Amino acid sequence: MGFRTRFSSYDQTATDHAQRQTLWVKVADGGWEEDGNWGGYLQITSGGHLKGLWIDSIEGWVTSQGSKVDGTTFYDMGPYYQIWQGTKENGRPLVVENDRLRFVEGATPGKFQIEDATWR
């Protein structure tokens, strides 16, 4: 028993746009939790042929990989989360750029919604 998470862009005025940015993942290895923030290596649990692959980035663009590389941290900001590849101290925040998810060094972190679900 565990959990899986859907993260999508947080924009109260554009829920249709936010739904296009949705991906279901689970923290499958290396999970941690501290001060309400959590993270680990994210494995895709939806998407047909993508299922079982790991989340990483190529030139910052979020992509699926055959093996885990970089951990991801979710920071609880109240009504939304910031998502970072690595941590705030040594990583890059996730943003939506040209309708795609990208980790960008020095960028203003995006605002994302988190939805938990049970999986087996």
ChimeraX commands (.cxc) that place a marker at each C-alpha (Angstrom):
marker #1 position 0.00,0.00,0.00 radius 0.5
marker #1 position 1.25,3.49,-0.79 radius 0.5
marker #1 position 0.12,6.62,-2.52 radius 0.5
marker #1 position 0.35,8.23,-5.87 radius 0.5
marker #1 position 0.16,11.90,-6.71 radius 0.5
marker #1 position -1.14,14.00,-9.54 radius 0.5
marker #1 position 0.45,17.37,-9.95 radius 0.5
marker #1 position -0.95,20.04,-12.22 radius 0.5
marker #1 position -0.42,23.75,-12.61 radius 0.5
marker #1 position -2.25,25.86,-10.02 radius 0.5
marker #1 position -4.38,28.54,-11.61 radius 0.5
marker #1 position -7.83,29.16,-10.18 radius 0.5
marker #1 position -8.97,30.95,-13.34 radius 0.5
marker #1 position -7.78,28.37,-15.86 radius 0.5
marker #1 position -8.72,24.92,-14.63 radius 0.5
marker #1 position -8.90,23.50,-18.17 radius 0.5
marker #1 position -5.33,24.65,-18.80 radius 0.5
marker #1 position -4.23,23.13,-15.49 radius 0.5
marker #1 position -5.73,19.76,-16.40 radius 0.5
marker #1 position -3.56,19.58,-19.54 radius 0.5
marker #1 position -0.49,19.74,-17.28 radius 0.5
marker #1 position -1.48,16.65,-15.25 radius 0.5
marker #1 position 0.70,13.62,-14.57 radius 0.5
marker #1 position 0.19,10.77,-12.07 radius 0.5
marker #1 position 3.35,9.68,-10.27 radius 0.5
marker #1 position 4.37,7.85,-7.12 radius 0.5
marker #1 position 7.37,8.25,-4.86 radius 0.5
marker #1 position 8.77,4.79,-5.50 radius 0.5
marker #1 position 12.23,5.05,-4.01 radius 0.5
marker #1 position 14.19,7.38,-1.77 radius 0.5
marker #1 position 11.17,9.08,-0.22 radius 0.5
marker #1 position 11.63,11.66,2.51 radius 0.5
marker #1 position 9.42,13.99,4.53 radius 0.5
marker #1 position 10.41,17.02,6.57 radius 0.5
marker #1 position 8.35,19.97,7.88 radius 0.5
marker #1 position 5.37,19.12,5.65 radius 0.5
marker #1 position 7.60,19.01,2.56 radius 0.5
marker #1 position 8.29,15.69,0.87 radius 0.5
marker #1 position 9.98,14.14,-2.10 radius 0.5
marker #1 position 11.91,11.31,-3.64 radius 0.5
marker #1 position 12.32,9.69,-7.02 radius 0.5
marker #1 position 9.10,9.93,-9.02 radius 0.5
marker #1 position 7.83,7.00,-11.06 radius 0.5
marker #1 position 5.00,7.39,-13.59 radius 0.5
marker #1 position 1.85,5.40,-12.72 radius 0.5
marker #1 position -0.27,6.44,-15.72 radius 0.5
marker #1 position 0.21,7.04,-19.42 radius 0.5
marker #1 position 0.20,3.57,-20.95 radius 0.5
marker #1 position 3.67,3.14,-22.46 radius 0.5
marker #1 position 5.14,5.65,-19.94 radius 0.5
marker #1 position 3.99,3.68,-16.90 radius 0.5
marker #1 position 6.93,2.54,-14.77 radius 0.5
marker #1 position 9.37,5.09,-16.19 radius 0.5
marker #1 position 11.00,7.75,-13.99 radius 0.5
marker #1 position 10.64,11.56,-14.05 radius 0.5
marker #1 position 13.76,13.49,-14.97 radius 0.5
marker #1 position 14.63,16.33,-17.32 radius 0.5
marker #1 position 16.61,16.98,-20.48 radius 0.5
marker #1 position 17.77,20.61,-20.71 radius 0.5
marker #1 position 15.19,21.26,-17.99 radius 0.5
marker #1 position 12.23,19.84,-19.93 radius 0.5
marker #1 position 10.37,17.21,-17.89 radius 0.5
marker #1 position 10.63,13.85,-19.57 radius 0.5
marker #1 position 10.42,10.16,-18.81 radius 0.5
marker #1 position 13.59,8.11,-18.33 radius 0.5
marker #1 position 14.29,4.40,-18.02 radius 0.5
marker #1 position 16.14,4.86,-14.72 radius 0.5
marker #1 position 15.98,7.29,-11.81 radius 0.5
marker #1 position 18.46,10.17,-11.84 radius 0.5
marker #1 position 17.43,13.25,-9.82 radius 0.5
marker #1 position 15.09,13.43,-6.85 radius 0.5
marker #1 position 12.19,15.87,-6.68 radius 0.5
marker #1 position 11.04,17.87,-3.65 radius 0.5
marker #1 position 7.50,19.18,-3.07 radius 0.5
marker #1 position 7.31,22.31,-0.86 radius 0.5
marker #1 position 3.97,23.00,0.86 radius 0.5
marker #1 position 3.12,26.67,0.32 radius 0.5
marker #1 position -0.42,26.51,1.75 radius 0.5
marker #1 position -2.91,26.52,-1.15 radius 0.5
marker #1 position -0.29,25.24,-3.63 radius 0.5
marker #1 position 3.08,23.48,-3.87 radius 0.5
marker #1 position 6.40,24.44,-5.37 radius 0.5
marker #1 position 8.11,21.49,-7.06 radius 0.5
marker #1 position 11.89,21.43,-7.35 radius 0.5
marker #1 position 14.30,19.06,-9.05 radius 0.5
marker #1 position 16.67,18.58,-6.12 radius 0.5
marker #1 position 15.98,21.10,-3.35 radius 0.5
marker #1 position 15.64,24.88,-3.03 radius 0.5
marker #1 position 19.28,24.98,-1.95 radius 0.5
marker #1 position 20.73,23.02,-4.87 radius 0.5
marker #1 position 18.04,22.53,-7.50 radius 0.5
marker #1 position 15.74,24.07,-10.08 radius 0.5
marker #1 position 12.04,24.99,-9.67 radius 0.5
marker #1 position 9.35,23.57,-11.94 radius 0.5
marker #1 position 7.52,26.04,-14.20 radius 0.5
marker #1 position 5.09,25.83,-17.12 radius 0.5
marker #1 position 6.76,27.11,-20.27 radius 0.5
marker #1 position 4.98,26.97,-23.64 radius 0.5
marker #1 position 2.40,24.56,-22.15 radius 0.5
marker #1 position 5.19,22.17,-21.08 radius 0.5
marker #1 position 6.71,21.42,-17.70 radius 0.5
marker #1 position 10.31,22.56,-17.25 radius 0.5
marker #1 position 12.83,22.81,-14.39 radius 0.5
marker #1 position 14.49,26.24,-14.78 radius 0.5
marker #1 position 17.39,27.50,-12.69 radius 0.5
marker #1 position 16.73,30.98,-11.28 radius 0.5
marker #1 position 13.07,31.02,-12.37 radius 0.5
marker #1 position 10.14,32.07,-10.20 radius 0.5
marker #1 position 8.74,28.71,-9.00 radius 0.5
marker #1 position 5.41,27.66,-10.50 radius 0.5
marker #1 position 2.35,26.98,-8.36 radius 0.5
marker #1 position 1.06,23.41,-8.52 radius 0.5
marker #1 position -1.84,21.47,-7.04 radius 0.5
marker #1 position -1.26,18.05,-5.50 radius 0.5
marker #1 position -3.92,15.36,-5.39 radius 0.5
marker #1 position -3.25,12.17,-3.44 radius 0.5
marker #1 position -4.78,8.82,-4.28 radius 0.5
marker #1 position -4.35,5.31,-2.93 radius 0.5
marker #1 position -2.69,2.66,-5.08 radius 0.5
marker #1 position -1.71,-0.97,-4.63 radius 0.5
marker link #1:1,2 radius 0.2
marker link #1:2,3 radius 0.2
marker link #1:3,4 radius 0.2
marker link #1:4,5 radius 0.2
marker link #1:5,6 radius 0.2
marker link #1:6,7 radius 0.2
marker link #1:7,8 radius 0.2
marker link #1:8,9 radius 0.2
marker link #1:9,10 radius 0.2
marker link #1:10,11 radius 0.2
marker link #1:11,12 radius 0.2
marker link #1:12,13 radius 0.2
marker link #1:13,14 radius 0.2
marker link #1:14,15 radius 0.2
marker link #1:15,16 radius 0.2
marker link #1:16,17 radius 0.2
marker link #1:17,18 radius 0.2
marker link #1:18,19 radius 0.2
marker link #1:19,20 radius 0.2
marker link #1:20,21 radius 0.2
marker link #1:21,22 radius 0.2
marker link #1:22,23 radius 0.2
marker link #1:23,24 radius 0.2
marker link #1:24,25 radius 0.2
marker link #1:25,26 radius 0.2
marker link #1:26,27 radius 0.2
marker link #1:27,28 radius 0.2
marker link #1:28,29 radius 0.2
marker link #1:29,30 radius 0.2
marker link #1:30,31 radius 0.2
marker link #1:31,32 radius 0.2
marker link #1:32,33 radius 0.2
marker link #1:33,34 radius 0.2
marker link #1:34,35 radius 0.2
marker link #1:35,36 radius 0.2
marker link #1:36,37 radius 0.2
marker link #1:37,38 radius 0.2
marker link #1:38,39 radius 0.2
marker link #1:39,40 radius 0.2
marker link #1:40,41 radius 0.2
marker link #1:41,42 radius 0.2
marker link #1:42,43 radius 0.2
marker link #1:43,44 radius 0.2
marker link #1:44,45 radius 0.2
marker link #1:45,46 radius 0.2
marker link #1:46,47 radius 0.2
marker link #1:47,48 radius 0.2
marker link #1:48,49 radius 0.2
marker link #1:49,50 radius 0.2
marker link #1:50,51 radius 0.2
marker link #1:51,52 radius 0.2
marker link #1:52,53 radius 0.2
marker link #1:53,54 radius 0.2
marker link #1:54,55 radius 0.2
marker link #1:55,56 radius 0.2
marker link #1:56,57 radius 0.2
marker link #1:57,58 radius 0.2
marker link #1:58,59 radius 0.2
marker link #1:59,60 radius 0.2
marker link #1:60,61 radius 0.2
marker link #1:61,62 radius 0.2
marker link #1:62,63 radius 0.2
marker link #1:63,64 radius 0.2
marker link #1:64,65 radius 0.2
marker link #1:65,66 radius 0.2
marker link #1:66,67 radius 0.2
marker link #1:67,68 radius 0.2
marker link #1:68,69 radius 0.2
marker link #1:69,70 radius 0.2
marker link #1:70,71 radius 0.2
marker link #1:71,72 radius 0.2
marker link #1:72,73 radius 0.2
marker link #1:73,74 radius 0.2
marker link #1:74,75 radius 0.2
marker link #1:75,76 radius 0.2
marker link #1:76,77 radius 0.2
marker link #1:77,78 radius 0.2
marker link #1:78,79 radius 0.2
marker link #1:79,80 radius 0.2
marker link #1:80,81 radius 0.2
marker link #1:81,82 radius 0.2
marker link #1:82,83 radius 0.2
marker link #1:83,84 radius 0.2
marker link #1:84,85 radius 0.2
marker link #1:85,86 radius 0.2
marker link #1:86,87 radius 0.2
marker link #1:87,88 radius 0.2
marker link #1:88,89 radius 0.2
marker link #1:89,90 radius 0.2
marker link #1:90,91 radius 0.2
marker link #1:91,92 radius 0.2
marker link #1:92,93 radius 0.2
marker link #1:93,94 radius 0.2
marker link #1:94,95 radius 0.2
marker link #1:95,96 radius 0.2
marker link #1:96,97 radius 0.2
marker link #1:97,98 radius 0.2
marker link #1:98,99 radius 0.2
marker link #1:99,100 radius 0.2
marker link #1:100,101 radius 0.2
marker link #1:101,102 radius 0.2
marker link #1:102,103 radius 0.2
marker link #1:103,104 radius 0.2
marker link #1:104,105 radius 0.2
marker link #1:105,106 radius 0.2
marker link #1:106,107 radius 0.2
marker link #1:107,108 radius 0.2
marker link #1:108,109 radius 0.2
marker link #1:109,110 radius 0.2
marker link #1:110,111 radius 0.2
marker link #1:111,112 radius 0.2
marker link #1:112,113 radius 0.2
marker link #1:113,114 radius 0.2
marker link #1:114,115 radius 0.2
marker link #1:115,116 radius 0.2
marker link #1:116,117 radius 0.2
marker link #1:117,118 radius 0.2
marker link #1:118,119 radius 0.2
marker link #1:119,120 radius 0.2
view
